Each structure stands twice: as C-alpha cells, then as structure tokens.
Amino acid sequence: QVQLVESGGGSVRPGGSLRLSCTISGSFFGLRAMGWYRQHPGNQRELVASLTNSGITNFADFVKGRFTIARDNSRELSLQMNSLKPEDTAVYYCKAVFDTSELWGQGTQVTVSS
C-alpha cells in the first residue's frame, strides 16, 4: 500500500527557515506530480507549491521567492521554506497525483511565532 509520510515541521521565529520532507513508501508507479498544500484552521486546503515529473513547478503567490520545491530522489519531495512569516503557520500536507488516483499525507504542523 502506498503511503506518504511528512516530516520536518516544527516551530520557528519569523524570518527563520524550515525544510519539510515527504517520503513515498510502496510503489509509485503512475506518479505524475507531487505537491505541498497547507490548511489554516477553519479554512480549506490551499496549494503552496507543486512539481510535475517533467519538472514544471507552480507556486502560490504568497510563497514566491521564499519557498522552493524539489524531488530529492525518486521517493522524496522537499519544501524549503525561508523568510517564514506568522501567516505561514498551518498544517502542511504532501499530495501525490497518480494516473488514476491521488494520495495525501497525514500533515505536519508548522508554527511561526515570536
């Protein structure tokens, strides 16, 4: 069974950095793209950044120039978050899009506070 496991969340001061990782366990046959989403309490999940197998990236306007996304290897997706702001506080989710399905990770909390 395919699973996504996120790691790297935590607490940081404004202006600090965090790096999130998402690891795929099991077969990733048919994987087309991966991405990071976040969810503030009471709100819907929103796209943070995505990366297709062909290397096409897409970033939300609110993270452009601050966050980068990368496939570190065939099973790992990372999100490097720099210049973090209090409004970046949220639960961050990894998502994998396959030919006929999609899969979400369990989420990891990121808190930016002084």
C-alpha positions in Angstrom: 0.0 0.0 0.0 1.3 3.4 -1.0 1.7 5.9 1.8 3.1 9.5 2.1 4.9 10.4 5.3 5.7 14.1 6.0 8.4 15.3 8.4 10.3 18.4 9.3 7.5 20.6 10.7 8.0 22.5 14.0 8.2 25.9 15.5 10.4 28.8 14.3 10.6 32.5 14.7 9.6 35.0 12.0 12.3 35.2 9.4 13.5 31.6 10.1 13.6 28.6 7.9 12.2 25.1 7.9 12.6 22.2 5.5 9.7 19.7 5.0 10.2 16.3 3.5 7.6 13.9 2.1 8.6 10.2 1.5 6.7 7.8 -0.6 6.5 4.2 0.7 5.4 1.4 -1.6 5.0 1.5 -5.3 4.9 4.9 -7.0 4.2 3.5 -10.5 2.0 6.0 -12.4 3.1 9.0 -10.3 2.6 12.2 -12.3 3.1 15.0 -9.8 3.6 15.9 -6.2 2.9 19.0 -4.2 2.5 20.7 -0.9 -0.7 22.2 0.4 -1.5 23.9 3.7 -4.6 24.4 5.8 -5.3 27.1 8.3 -7.9 26.3 11.0 -11.4 26.7 9.6 -10.2 27.1 6.0 -9.8 24.9 3.0 -6.5 23.4 1.9 -4.6 25.7 -0.4 -1.8 24.9 -2.8 1.6 26.0 -1.7 3.8 24.5 -4.5 3.7 21.6 -6.9 6.2 19.8 -9.1 5.4 17.6 -12.1 7.5 14.6 -13.3 8.6 16.8 -16.2 10.0 19.4 -13.8 7.3 22.0 -14.1 6.8 23.9 -10.9 3.9 26.0 -9.6 4.0 28.3 -6.6 1.3 30.2 -4.8 1.8 33.9 -4.9 2.2 34.2 -1.2 5.4 32.0 -1.2 7.1 33.0 -4.4 10.7 33.9 -3.7 10.6 32.4 -0.3 9.9 28.7 -0.8 11.4 26.1 -3.1 10.2 22.6 -4.0 12.4 19.7 -5.2 12.4 16.0 -5.8 15.4 15.0 -3.8 15.2 11.4 -5.2 12.5 9.2 -6.7 10.8 8.8 -3.3 11.3 12.2 -1.6 9.8 15.6 -2.1 11.1 18.5 -0.1 9.8 22.0 0.6 12.5 24.5 1.7 10.7 27.4 3.5 12.7 30.6 4.1 11.8 34.0 5.5 8.9 32.5 7.3 6.0 34.7 8.4 3.4 34.2 11.2 0.8 33.8 8.5 2.6 30.7 7.2 1.5 28.9 10.4 -0.6 26.0 9.2 -0.7 22.3 8.8 1.2 21.3 5.7 0.2 18.3 3.6 2.0 16.4 0.9 0.0 15.2 -2.1 0.8 12.8 -4.8 -1.1 12.6 -8.0 -1.1 9.3 -9.9 -2.6 8.3 -13.3 -6.0 7.4 -11.7 -5.8 8.5 -8.1 -4.4 10.9 -5.6 -2.9 10.4 -2.1 -2.5 12.7 0.9 -0.1 12.5 3.7 -1.1 13.0 7.4 0.1 16.5 7.6 2.8 18.3 9.7 2.4 21.4 11.8 4.4 24.5 11.1 4.2 27.3 13.6 5.9 30.7 13.1 5.8 32.8 16.2 8.0 35.1 18.1 
